[in-house]
């Protein structure tokens, strides 16, 4: 049974940092690209960042470039999203997702991902 579980969300002040984690089970990260997505109230789910299965290449939405960093630990079946310099507009439910892929690149299209976690709330507010 494929499962993704996010953690690490919470309330943080503007300019602060959070580190999200996505622990996967039932499959190996060696053959899956992982993406982070977010959905704010009244908005569509959007891609934030992804990391490829092969080579660990990364991709970021323009809105988070230079502030967010994605990384993976295959031995622990875990993918992290380090979020720095957080802004109120980063407030959303954050989801991790997986897609079977042996490509050395990854994409941020939500329809490209088959398996999803339940999400973790991130609120940036003073």
C-alpha positions as CSV (number, residue, x, y, z in Angstrom):
1,X,0.0,0.0,0.0
2,X,1.5,3.3,-1.1
3,X,1.4,6.0,1.5
4,X,2.7,9.5,1.9
5,X,2.6,11.3,5.2
6,X,3.4,15.0,5.6
7,X,4.5,16.7,8.9
8,X,6.2,19.8,10.0
9,X,3.5,22.4,9.3
10,X,2.4,25.0,11.8
11,X,2.1,28.7,12.6
12,X,5.1,30.9,12.0
13,X,5.7,34.6,11.8
14,X,6.7,36.3,8.5
15,X,10.4,35.9,7.9
16,X,10.4,32.6,9.8
17,X,11.3,29.1,8.7
18,X,9.7,25.7,8.7
19,X,10.8,22.3,7.5
20,X,8.3,20.0,6.1
21,X,8.8,16.2,5.8
22,X,7.2,13.6,3.6
23,X,7.7,10.1,4.7
24,X,6.8,7.5,2.1
25,X,6.0,3.8,2.5
26,X,5.0,1.0,0.2
27,X,7.4,2.1,-2.6
28,X,10.9,3.3,-3.0
29,X,12.1,6.8,-3.7
30,X,14.6,5.3,-6.2
31,X,11.9,5.1,-8.8
32,X,9.6,7.9,-8.0
33,X,9.8,11.7,-8.4
34,X,8.4,13.6,-5.4
35,X,6.6,16.9,-5.6
36,X,5.4,19.4,-3.1
37,X,2.2,21.3,-3.8
38,X,0.1,23.8,-1.9
39,X,-3.5,24.9,-1.9
40,X,-4.7,28.2,-0.3
41,X,-8.4,28.8,0.5
42,X,-10.3,29.6,-2.7
43,X,-7.3,28.8,-5.0
44,X,-6.2,25.9,-7.1
45,X,-3.5,23.5,-6.0
46,X,-0.2,24.7,-7.3
47,X,3.2,23.1,-7.7
48,X,5.9,24.4,-5.3
49,X,8.9,22.2,-5.9
50,X,9.9,18.7,-7.0
51,X,12.9,16.4,-7.0
52,X,13.6,13.7,-9.6
53,X,14.1,10.0,-8.9
54,X,17.3,9.9,-10.9
55,X,20.1,12.4,-10.2
56,X,18.1,14.4,-7.7
57,X,17.5,17.4,-10.0
58,X,15.1,19.9,-8.6
59,X,12.5,22.4,-9.9
60,X,10.9,25.3,-8.1
61,X,8.0,27.6,-8.7
62,X,9.1,31.2,-9.3
63,X,7.3,32.3,-6.2
64,X,9.6,30.2,-3.9
65,X,12.9,30.2,-5.7
66,X,15.7,31.2,-3.4
67,X,13.6,30.7,-0.3
68,X,12.6,27.0,-0.4
69,X,14.9,24.0,-0.8
70,X,13.8,20.4,-1.5
71,X,16.0,17.4,-0.6
72,X,15.6,13.7,-0.3
73,X,17.0,10.9,1.9
74,X,16.4,7.7,0.1
75,X,17.7,5.6,3.0
76,X,14.9,7.0,5.2
77,X,12.3,7.2,2.4
78,X,11.9,10.9,3.3
79,X,11.7,14.1,1.3
80,X,12.1,17.5,3.0
81,X,11.0,21.0,2.1
82,X,13.0,23.6,3.9
83,X,11.1,26.9,3.8
84,X,12.9,30.1,4.7
85,X,11.9,33.8,4.6
86,X,8.2,32.8,4.8
87,X,5.6,35.3,3.7
88,X,1.8,35.5,4.5
89,X,1.1,34.4,0.9
90,X,2.8,31.1,1.6
91,X,-0.1,30.2,3.9
92,X,-1.7,27.0,2.5
93,X,-2.1,23.3,3.0
94,X,1.0,21.7,1.7
95,X,0.9,18.3,0.1
96,X,3.6,15.9,-1.1
97,X,2.9,13.6,-4.1
98,X,4.7,10.9,-6.0
99,X,4.9,9.8,-9.5
100,X,6.6,6.8,-11.0
101,X,9.5,8.1,-13.0
102,X,13.0,7.2,-14.1
103,X,13.7,10.6,-15.6
104,X,16.5,12.8,-14.5
105,X,14.1,15.7,-14.3
106,X,10.8,16.4,-12.6
107,X,7.7,18.4,-13.4
108,X,5.3,20.6,-11.3
109,X,2.1,19.7,-13.0
110,X,-0.4,18.3,-10.4
111,X,-2.0,16.0,-12.9
112,X,1.4,14.3,-13.4
113,X,1.3,12.9,-9.9
114,X,-0.7,9.8,-8.9
115,X,-0.1,9.4,-5.2
116,X,-0.9,12.1,-2.6
117,X,-0.6,12.6,1.1
118,X,-3.2,14.2,3.3
119,X,-1.5,17.5,3.7
120,X,-0.1,19.7,6.5
121,X,-1.2,23.2,7.3
122,X,1.3,26.1,7.1
123,X,0.1,29.5,8.4
124,X,2.4,32.5,8.1
125,X,1.0,35.3,10.2
126,X,2.1,37.9,12.8
